[in-house]
Amino acid sequence: MKIAILHGPRDLRIEDQSLDTENLQPEEVWVETQLSALKIGTDRGNYEGAEQVPGAPGYPRWVGDSNFGIVRGVGNRVTRFQVGDRVVASLPHQSDYIANESGPLVRVPPGVDPEDAVYAFLYSLSSLCYRKAHYQVGENVAVVGLGVLGLGAVALGPCFGARVVALGNSPVRLKMAETMGAHAAFLSDDPQLVHKLDEFTGGAGIDLVIQTANPWPAMQTAMQVVRNNGRVSIVSLPGRGEPPLDFNPLDMRWFYSKGISLIAVSGSAGDLYPAETERFALNRNCEYILSLMQDGRLEPKRLITHRLHYSDMVQAYEMALARDKSMLGVIFRWKDCAD
């Protein structure tokens, strides 16, 4: 099989590795990849050599975490999948793989386009920004940072009954946000931003900010626009790959005086009414996102700007490194193993 391995900053290689598909263990599933998706912010940081995320592997390391494929073989104790199933996995860019059936692997329901399905785990992370912050129906939500995760949060807002305003630094991305369902979209450096947000919320203020961008100015925007006693749900890695900050994110003007709650979107959301098993664990949450796609309420493929063969992966990472705002949804086709 072929897999993308990062050996160091800007040293990404497609390598051949062995994969024993003839001797599957009882609970193993063999999948051939059809598509994988680029998560520009995180993958770009890894590629450019930004400081390592705690717990992440060092070099050489795999890259990518969004994979759509077809089941080609199953072990004799596998019950959740059968040969021919379409599945999504939170696994790297690779031509095929063997996974345990209990891993981050979910069946794609009929009618869901593969170019939507490949984003299911990414959108699950976007949804966790709402769940972990205990979002309540009808609240005003601002999304700061309009990459794949941010636009996923924008698209999910109407599904959850939220009034969503998108805040970004690119008119191109603001237009994308409106396409994905934002009720309003403003430049984050608009001198009239406070007034516009006041009009948008009818004076109620922004209850929840979902921050998906790493740069420090995005953090500052989030702290400034959230209302008193509001929440900032942070799915980004603030300051990663950025020069030293020139402001105090915990300045008493914002954090203390406004009584803000800062919420790190990592791990699980927990549950106010626990079930015997976690109700929205990773795979269950992904299944829910896929159901919204099946109902036609989510269409991530509308954001795809580049469709490339996997052999052009380095080109895509270099484009991401250049921070071209017109580049957003990027998928790699693994045609060597496509049906």
C-alpha positions in Angstrom: 0.0 0.0 0.0 1.0 3.6 -0.4 1.0 6.1 2.5 2.0 9.8 2.9 4.9 10.1 5.4 6.3 13.4 6.7 10.0 13.0 7.4 10.6 16.6 8.5 9.4 20.2 7.6 8.4 20.2 4.0 9.7 16.7 3.4 6.5 14.8 2.5 6.9 11.5 0.6 4.5 8.9 -0.8 6.0 5.6 0.3 5.2 1.9 -0.3 4.7 -0.2 2.8 3.6 -3.8 3.1 0.0 -4.7 4.1 -1.0 -8.3 4.8 -4.6 -8.5 3.5 -4.5 -12.3 3.3 -4.4 -13.0 7.0 -6.9 -10.7 8.7 -7.3 -11.1 12.4 -10.8 -12.0 13.6 -11.9 -8.3 14.3 -10.0 -6.6 11.5 -11.4 -4.8 8.5 -9.5 -4.2 5.2 -10.4 -1.0 3.4 -9.3 0.4 0.1 -9.3 4.2 0.1 -11.2 6.1 -2.6 -10.8 9.7 -1.2 -8.9 11.4 1.5 -9.3 15.1 2.6 -6.8 17.7 3.6 -7.4 19.5 6.9 -5.5 22.6 5.9 -4.8 24.3 9.2 -3.5 21.3 11.2 -1.8 19.6 8.3 -0.2 22.8 7.2 1.2 23.3 10.7 2.7 19.8 10.7 4.1 20.3 7.2 5.8 23.6 7.9 7.3 22.4 11.2 5.3 24.4 13.7 5.8 23.4 17.3 4.6 19.9 18.0 1.2 19.3 19.4 1.4 17.5 22.8 0.8 13.8 22.2 1.3 13.9 18.4 3.8 11.7 16.8 7.3 13.0 15.9 9.1 12.5 12.5 8.7 10.5 10.5 5.0 10.6 10.9 1.8 10.0 9.0 -0.4 12.9 7.9 -4.2 13.3 7.3 -7.2 12.1 9.3 -10.1 11.9 6.9 -10.6 8.9 4.7 -13.4 7.4 2.6 -13.1 3.9 1.2 -14.7 0.5 0.4 -14.4 -2.6 2.6 -12.6 -5.3 0.7 -12.2 -7.9 3.5 -13.3 -8.7 7.0 -12.2 -11.0 9.8 -14.4 -13.9 10.9 -15.7 -12.1 14.0 -16.5 -8.8 12.4 -20.2 -7.9 12.8 -20.4 -4.2 12.0 -19.2 -4.3 8.4 -19.3 -6.5 5.4 -17.4 -6.6 2.1 -18.6 -3.8 -0.2 -19.6 -1.4 2.6 -18.7 2.3 2.1 -16.9 3.6 5.2 -15.3 6.7 6.6 -12.4 6.6 9.0 -10.3 9.1 11.0 -7.1 7.7 9.5 -4.2 9.0 7.4 -3.7 9.6 3.7 -3.1 6.0 2.4 -4.2 3.8 -0.4 -5.6 1.1 1.9 -5.4 0.0 5.5 -6.4 -2.6 8.0 -8.3 -1.4 11.1 -10.1 -2.9 14.1 -13.8 -2.8 13.6 -14.1 -0.9 17.0 -11.8 1.8 15.8 -12.7 5.2 14.2 -14.6 3.6 11.4 -18.2 4.2 10.4 -20.5 2.9 7.6 -21.7 5.5 5.1 -25.5 5.3 4.6 -27.0 5.1 1.1 -27.4 8.3 -0.9 -24.5 10.1 0.8 -22.0 11.4 -1.8 -18.4 10.3 -1.1 -17.2 13.9 -1.5 -19.5 14.8 1.4 -18.8 11.7 3.5 -15.1 12.1 3.5 -15.6 15.2 5.7 -17.8 13.4 8.3 -15.2 13.1 11.1 -14.0 16.7 10.5 -17.6 18.0 10.8 -18.0 15.8 14.0 -15.2 17.9 15.5 -17.0 21.1 14.4 -20.2 19.8 16.1 -18.2 19.2 19.3 -17.6 22.9 19.6 -21.4 23.3 20.2 -21.8 20.2 22.4 -18.9 20.9 24.7 -20.0 24.5 25.2 -23.5 23.3 26.1 -25.0 25.3 23.3 -28.8 26.1 23.7 -31.2 26.4 20.8 -31.7 30.0 19.7 -28.3 31.3 21.0 -26.3 33.7 18.8 -23.1 32.1 17.6 -20.1 33.7 16.0 -17.5 31.6 14.2 -14.0 33.0 14.1 -11.8 31.5 11.4 -13.4 30.1 8.2 -11.3 27.1 7.2 -12.8 23.6 6.9 -13.6 23.3 10.6 -15.0 26.8 10.9 -17.2 26.5 7.8 -18.4 23.2 9.2 -19.4 24.9 12.4 -21.2 27.5 10.2 -23.1 24.8 8.3 -24.1 23.0 11.5 -25.5 26.1 13.1 -28.8 26.1 11.3 -29.2 22.4 11.9 -28.9 23.1 15.7 -31.2 26.1 15.6 -28.4 28.7 16.0 -28.2 32.1 14.5 -24.7 32.2 13.1 -22.4 35.1 12.1 -19.2 34.3 10.4 -16.1 36.4 11.1 -13.0 36.2 8.9 -10.2 38.1 7.2 -11.1 37.2 3.6 -14.1 38.3 1.5 -13.8 35.0 -0.4 -14.2 33.0 2.8 -17.1 35.3 3.9 -18.9 34.5 0.7 -18.3 30.8 1.3 -19.7 31.1 4.8 -22.9 32.7 3.4 -23.1 29.8 1.0 -22.9 27.3 3.9 -25.7 29.0 5.8 -24.3 31.9 7.8 -27.0 34.5 8.6 -24.4 37.2 8.3 -20.7 37.4 7.6 -18.3 40.3 8.5 -14.6 41.0 8.2 -13.1 40.7 11.7 -11.3 44.0 11.4 -14.4 45.9 10.3 -14.3 49.2 12.3 -18.1 48.9 12.6 -18.0 45.3 13.7 -19.3 45.9 17.3 -22.2 47.9 15.9 -23.0 45.3 13.3 -23.0 42.5 15.8 -25.2 44.5 18.1 -27.7 44.9 15.2 -27.4 41.2 14.3 -28.2 40.0 17.8 -30.8 42.7 18.6 -28.7 43.9 21.5 -28.5 40.4 23.1 -24.8 39.9 22.2 -22.9 36.8 21.0 -23.6 34.0 23.4 -21.0 31.6 22.0 -17.9 32.1 19.9 -16.4 29.1 18.1 -12.8 29.9 17.4 -11.1 27.7 14.8 -8.2 29.9 13.7 -4.7 29.7 15.3 -3.4 33.3 14.9 -3.5 35.5 18.0 -5.6 38.2 16.4 -8.4 35.5 16.0 -8.2 34.9 19.8 -8.4 38.6 20.4 -11.4 38.9 18.2 -13.1 36.1 20.0 -12.5 37.6 23.4 -13.7 41.0 22.3 -17.0 40.0 20.6 -18.4 37.5 23.1 -20.9 39.0 25.5 -20.4 39.2 29.2 -20.6 35.7 30.8 -20.4 34.2 27.3 -18.4 31.2 26.2 -15.5 30.8 23.7 -15.2 27.3 22.3 -11.7 26.8 21.1 -11.0 24.1 18.6 -7.8 25.8 17.2 -4.3 25.7 18.5 -3.8 29.3 19.5 -0.5 30.7 18.6 0.8 27.6 16.8 3.2 28.7 14.0 2.7 32.3 15.0 5.3 34.9 16.3 5.1 35.7 20.1 1.8 37.3 21.0 1.6 41.0 21.4 -1.4 41.0 23.8 -2.5 39.2 26.9 -5.4 36.8 26.0 -6.4 36.8 29.7 -6.4 40.5 30.0 -8.8 41.5 32.8 -10.7 43.7 30.3 -12.0 40.5 28.7 -11.5 37.4 30.7 -12.1 38.6 34.2 -14.3 41.7 33.8 -16.6 40.0 31.2 -16.7 36.7 33.1 -15.8 34.7 30.0 -15.7 30.9 29.9 -12.9 29.5 27.7 -13.6 25.9 26.6 -11.0 23.7 25.0 -12.6 21.4 22.4 -10.7 18.2 22.9 -11.7 14.8 24.1 -15.4 14.1 24.6 -18.2 16.5 25.5 -19.6 14.5 28.4 -23.4 14.4 29.0 -25.7 16.0 31.5 -27.9 12.9 31.3 -25.4 10.0 31.0 -26.4 6.9 29.1 -24.9 3.4 29.7 -22.4 4.2 26.9 -21.3 7.7 25.8 -24.2 8.9 23.7 -22.2 11.0 21.3 -18.8 9.2 21.4 -16.7 9.7 18.3 -18.3 7.1 16.0 -21.8 7.9 17.2 -21.3 11.6 16.5 -19.9 10.8 13.1 -23.0 8.7 12.4 -25.2 11.7 13.3 -23.2 13.9 10.9 -23.7 11.4 8.1 -27.4 11.3 8.8 -27.6 15.1 8.3 -25.7 14.5 5.0 -28.2 11.8 4.0 -31.1 14.2 4.7 -29.5 16.8 2.5 -28.9 19.3 5.3 -25.1 19.2 5.1 -23.1 19.4 1.9 -19.3 19.8 2.6 -18.5 19.2 -1.1 -19.8 22.7 -1.9 -16.5 23.9 -0.4 -14.2 21.7 -2.5 -11.9 23.9 -4.5 -9.2 21.3 -5.5 -9.5 17.7 -6.6 -6.1 16.1 -7.0 -4.5 12.7 -7.5 -2.7 11.5 -4.4 0.6 11.8 -6.3 0.1 15.6 -6.3 -0.1 15.8 -2.5 3.1 17.7 -2.0 1.8 20.3 -4.4 -1.3 20.7 -2.3 0.7 21.1 0.9 2.9 23.7 -0.7 -0.2 25.6 -1.8 -1.6 25.4 1.8 1.8 26.7 3.0 1.4 29.8 0.8 -1.9 30.4 2.6 -4.0 31.0 -0.5 -7.5 32.0 0.7 -9.1 30.6 -2.4 -7.9 27.1 -1.4 -10.3 25.4 1.0 -11.7 22.0 0.4 -9.0 19.7 -1.0 -9.5 16.0 -1.7 -7.1 13.4 -3.0 -8.3 10.7 -5.3 -6.6 7.3 -4.9 -7.3 6.2 -8.5 -4.9 3.3 -8.3 -7.5 1.5 -6.2 -10.7 3.1 -7.3 -13.7 1.2 -8.6 
